[in-house]
Amino acid sequence: MDKDNIVATAHAVADAARQAVLPFFRSEGLSADNKAGQGFDPVTEGDRATERAMRDVLAKLRPEDGILGEEYATQHGTSGLTWVLDPIDGTRGFMSGTPTWGVLIAVSDENGPIYGIVDQPYIGERFEGGLDLARVVGPQGERHLRTRGDCALADAVLYTTFPEVGTPDEGAAFKEVASNVKLTRYGMDCYAYALIAAGQVDLVIEAGLQIYDIQAPLAVVEAAGGIVTDWQGGPAHQGGRILAAGGRQQHEAALEILSRFA
């Protein structure tokens, strides 16, 4: 495996995504289609154009690899590696003008992600983790990523994207954890996982995630010393119910509560 080539390609994909997506952000007349049969699951032309740009780079630089993306059909490869792409994670935030959405890029083998990027094009922050890397580059320069480490649940800062989390049972499980932490905040999508890796947040709890929602954040958080599992402590790279933590102490405390509802 050529680690340098994989990392260089991932950055080229992220650069292409930035160039494709930024003209759509806060643009006049940006509209969204609803992908959901029930409820609201928006997709914009920015999502589609960005994934096309990402796929174009991979077709030139890594044609032997597979691609699993949110907006277009899965492409099977021959190398044993798959690029897992989410062109805009947080489309609701994107279409609302908030700069907390992100471009997600992961490289996975049969066991899950080996490397990931969480990129915020508007802010100009890029978090990466895996293949012996754990760093962020942004307005404050470059620095190593490291989680905050262990803390008591009562001292933890907790994030989720939606107040209802998922089903009523999943929402009840989240509320039980939230009732035991210091601070609960909402609406950050993938950026909350980046904040765990940066040592700003202690826990993220979500449900109903897809593979492309979690693989890049998982790689970044784990590279920074964090823990990402499902609500029963098992592997999280296939999506579903996710618990991410900056340290083992708060992970175990939250898991003990969530596992009662799992």
Secondary structure, 3 states (H helix, E strand, C coil): CCHHHHHHHHHHHHHHHHHHHHHHCCCCCCCEEECCCCCCCEEEHHHHHHHHHHHHHHHHHCCCCEEEECCCCCECCCCCCEEEEEEEECHHHHHHCCCCCEEEEEEEECCEEEEEEEEECCCCEEEEEECCEEEEEECCEEEECCCCCCCCHHHCEEEECCCCCCCHHHHHHHHHHHCCCCEEEECCCCHHHHHHHCCCCCEEEEEEECHHHHHHHHHHHHHCCCEEECCCCCCCCCCEEEEEECCHHHHHHHHHHHHHHC
